[in-house]
Every structure is written in C-alpha cells, then in structure tokens.
C-alpha cells in the first residue's frame, strides 16, 4: 500500500479516555510534550486519515475530529475501541493511544502497509521490550468488527475486558520498533524523558 494512497483507505481512532492513575489523574492526552499535546501528536501522525475519531472527552485539537464517548464512560479500552470503530467508514483503521510522544506519520504508513499484507488482519507495534501494543496498530476494519461482535456474544459485555481478548483472535503481523517510537507516557518520569529527547532533537 503506497503511503500516499492511505488517506483514501483508512480512518483513525485515537483513544483519549482513561483515568491516568499513574500520572495522578492528570488529563494525560493534554500533557504537553515537545510543544504539542500528546493528543495532537497522535492526530498529526494520522493526518492522512479520511476521518479521525477521538474517543474521550471533548477537547480542543490541532485539527477537526469526530468526538465520541464509550458506553459506559471509563468502560475500558475495548469499549472505547468499539465506540470509535462504530464511526469508521474505511476498510482499514489505525488505532492509537493518546500517549505516544514519538509516533510519526512514517510509522503509521508502515503499519498500514503491513496490515495490507497477504493474509494479515492487522499490524501491531512491538515495544522495545518485545511486548505488543494493540493500541499502536492498524487493522482491517471488518476483522475488528467481527472480533468485537464475537467478544460481545461470548462475554455479554465489552466493559472492563482487556483489548487482547479481541486481538488474540486476529491474524496479526508484528512490527519491530525502530528508533524508540513505541514509548508511551505512563509516568511523569517518561514524560520528562520524552520532553528532553524532543527538545534535544529540535535543537
């Protein structure tokens, strides 16, 4: 899939809810890193999307997006993903958590290319420790919807379920992290490190 064609075939869902307990309840998506909120960094990375859906409270953003809330509010990442995907129209969906300070358009394009590979239902970023991050990924929309429907039928609810209940049933490719793009800002220590790295790179 050529990177310059992805705008016609993918939408983006950015998960920007949660309680950020490890950040003392701060509004994590609005934390500024490198002169831009974490949420806006995610939006910038998926600038080529046909439409972008932000799941979470309505916030000011660098560009126009569709806002939606999961039901119930704070129902967890799987419920949030379902709310976002309900608005998706494109055959592929990029899913990003709003806490990725180093996410780039080039990384999104590579995930899409891998997701479009023969037999793949999605492509998921591998963190530097080797753990996959299902909220840094590109999926075939139909596969996600099918998986959500099966999960709901099996469990009766999506609330509180880990997102891997869905992804472990999908045929996925895993994309190794190159350059530390998989870092997520779960603590203030990581936020400080990301700020320092981005400041040094800007200089």
C-alpha positions in Angstrom: 0.0 0.0 0.0 1.7 3.2 -1.1 2.0 5.7 1.7 0.4 8.5 -0.4 -2.7 6.4 -1.1 -3.6 5.6 2.6 -5.8 8.7 3.1 -8.4 7.1 0.8 -8.5 3.8 2.6 -8.0 4.3 6.3 -9.7 6.1 9.2 -8.1 6.7 12.6 -9.4 6.0 16.1 -7.5 7.8 18.9 -8.2 6.6 22.4 -8.1 9.6 24.7 -10.0 8.5 27.8 -8.9 6.7 30.9 -8.1 8.0 34.4 -4.3 8.2 34.1 -3.8 7.0 37.7 0.0 6.7 37.3 0.0 10.4 36.4 -2.0 11.3 39.5 -5.2 11.7 37.5 -3.8 14.4 35.1 -5.5 14.8 31.7 -2.8 12.8 30.0 -3.8 13.4 26.4 -3.4 17.2 27.0 0.0 16.9 28.6 2.4 19.0 26.5 5.5 17.2 25.1 7.8 19.0 22.6 5.5 22.0 22.4 2.4 19.9 21.5 -0.2 17.9 23.4 0.1 14.1 23.3 -3.3 14.1 21.7 -2.3 16.4 18.9 0.9 14.3 18.3 -1.3 11.3 17.7 -3.6 13.4 15.4 -0.6 14.7 13.5 0.7 11.1 12.9 -2.6 10.1 11.3 -3.1 13.3 9.3 -3.6 11.2 6.2 -6.8 9.5 7.6 -10.1 10.0 5.8 -11.7 10.7 9.1 -10.4 10.7 12.6 -12.4 9.7 15.7 -11.3 10.7 19.2 -12.8 8.6 21.9 -12.8 10.6 25.1 -13.9 14.0 26.5 -14.3 16.8 24.0 -11.0 18.8 23.9 -9.5 21.4 21.7 -7.4 19.8 19.0 -5.0 20.9 16.2 -7.5 19.8 13.6 -11.1 18.9 13.3 -12.1 15.4 14.5 -15.2 13.5 15.4 -15.6 13.0 19.2 -17.4 10.1 20.7 -17.6 8.6 24.2 -17.5 4.9 25.1 -20.5 3.5 26.9 -20.3 3.4 29.8 -17.7 6.1 30.3 -14.4 4.7 31.6 -15.6 1.3 30.3 -12.1 0.4 29.3 -10.1 0.2 26.0 -12.2 -2.5 24.4 -15.4 -0.5 24.9 -13.6 2.6 23.7 -12.4 0.9 20.6 -15.9 -0.3 19.8 -17.3 3.2 20.1 -14.6 4.6 17.8 -14.9 1.8 15.2 -18.6 2.4 15.0 -17.8 5.6 13.2 -15.2 4.2 10.9 -16.1 4.0 7.2 -12.8 3.0 5.6 -11.5 -0.6 5.1 -8.6 0.0 7.4 -8.5 1.6 10.8 -5.4 3.0 12.6 -5.7 2.7 16.4 -3.6 4.9 18.6 -3.5 5.6 22.3 -3.1 9.3 23.0 0.1 8.9 25.0 2.7 8.2 22.3 5.2 11.1 22.1 7.3 9.7 19.2 4.6 8.4 16.9 5.1 9.6 13.3 3.3 9.5 10.0 6.0 7.2 8.7 5.3 4.7 11.4 1.6 4.8 10.7 2.3 4.3 7.0 4.4 1.2 7.8 1.7 -0.3 10.0 -0.8 0.2 7.2 1.5 -1.4 4.7 2.0 -4.4 6.9 -1.8 -4.7 7.7 -2.5 -4.8 4.0 -0.1 -7.7 3.5 -1.4 -11.0 2.3 -3.5 -12.8 5.0 -3.0 -10.2 7.7 -5.9 -8.8 9.6 -3.7 -6.1 11.2 -0.3 -5.0 12.1 0.7 -4.2 15.7 3.7 -2.3 17.0 6.2 -4.3 19.2 7.6 -2.3 22.0 11.4 -2.4 22.6 10.8 -4.9 25.4 9.1 -7.2 22.8 5.6 -6.7 24.2 3.0 -5.9 21.6 0.8 -2.7 21.9 -2.7 -3.3 20.4 -3.3 0.5 20.8 -0.5 1.3 18.4 -1.7 -0.6 15.3 -3.5 -0.7 12.0 -6.3 -3.2 11.4 -8.7 -4.3 8.8 -12.0 -2.7 9.9 -14.1 -5.8 9.0 -11.8 -8.0 11.2 -12.1 -5.7 14.2 -15.9 -5.5 13.9 -16.2 -9.3 13.6 -13.9 -9.7 16.6 -15.9 -7.2 18.7 -19.2 -9.0 17.8 -17.8 -12.4 18.7 -16.4 -11.0 22.0 -19.7 -9.4 22.9 -21.5 -12.7 22.1 -19.1 -14.7 24.2 -18.9 -12.3 27.2 -22.1 -10.4 27.1 -20.3 -7.1 27.6 -17.1 -5.3 26.5 -16.8 -3.2 29.6 -13.6 -3.9 31.6 -12.3 -6.6 29.2 -8.6 -6.3 28.1 -8.2 -5.5 24.5 -6.2 -8.7 23.9 -9.4 -10.6 24.2 -10.0 -9.2 20.8 -6.6 -9.2 19.2 -5.5 -12.7 20.2 -8.3 -13.9 17.8 -6.9 -11.9 14.8 -4.2 -12.9 12.3 -1.7 -10.2 13.0 1.7 -9.1 11.9 4.1 -7.5 14.5 6.2 -4.6 13.5 9.5 -4.2 15.5 10.1 -0.8 17.0 12.8 1.2 15.1 14.1 4.3 16.9 12.1 4.1 20.1 8.7 5.2 18.6 6.8 2.7 20.9 7.5 4.6 24.1 4.3 5.6 25.9 3.9 8.3 28.6 2.6 6.3 31.6 4.6 8.1 34.2 5.9 11.6 34.8 9.4 10.2 34.5 8.7 9.1 31.0 7.1 12.4 30.2 10.2 14.2 31.4 12.4 11.9 29.3 10.3 12.4 26.2 10.4 16.2 26.7 14.2 16.1 27.0 14.6 13.9 23.9 12.3 16.1 21.7 14.0 19.3 23.0 17.4 17.9 22.1 16.2 16.8 18.6 14.6 20.2 18.0 17.9 21.8 18.8 
